[in-house]
Amino acid sequence: MELLPAIRSQGMNTTSTLKEYRCRQCSKLLFKGVLVESTVEVKCKGCRALSTFTGEPANKYVCLVYPCPNRVSAGLAKKELE
């Protein structure tokens, strides 16, 4: 959940930022999300095929300016998620 405030702080809308991950066999939507330096394997409920998805590098979402002008405090980010 820590990534969502970082995405919002960069001025991106979370609903448009979430990538759709679909079954490679039948194209059924498996999930929406942002994968960061991870690999996920999902079994499709429709055709039972296994699909593997690999995430983006973490530095794609890191602000290199210190102090970051887009930083969101943890308390504010928690309120946004509720």
Secondary structure as the mmCIF struct_conf table of DSSP 4:
data_model
#
loop_
_struct_conf.conf_type_id
_struct_conf.id
_struct_conf.beg_label_comp_id
_struct_conf.beg_label_asym_id
_struct_conf.beg_label_seq_id
_struct_conf.end_label_comp_id
_struct_conf.end_label_asym_id
_struct_conf.end_label_seq_id
TURN_TY1_P TURN_TY1_P1 GLU A 2 GLU A 2
HELX_RH_AL_P HELX_RH_AL_P1 LEU A 3 SER A 9
TURN_TY1_P TURN_TY1_P2 GLN A 10 GLY A 11
HELX_RH_AL_P HELX_RH_AL_P2 THR A 14 THR A 17
BEND BEND1 LEU A 18 LEU A 18
STRN STRN1 LYS A 19 ARG A 22
TURN_TY1_P TURN_TY1_P3 ARG A 24 CYS A 26
STRN STRN2 LEU A 29 GLY A 33
STRN STRN3 VAL A 36 VAL A 36
BEND BEND2 GLU A 37 GLU A 37
STRN STRN4 THR A 39 LYS A 43
TURN_TY1_P TURN_TY1_P4 LYS A 45 CYS A 47
STRN STRN5 LEU A 50 THR A 54
STRN STRN6 GLU A 56 GLU A 56
HELX_RH_3T_P HELX_RH_3T_P1 ALA A 58 TYR A 61
BEND BEND3 VAL A 65 PRO A 67
TURN_TY1_P TURN_TY1_P5 PRO A 69 ASN A 70
HELX_RH_AL_P HELX_RH_AL_P3 ALA A 74 LEU A 81
#
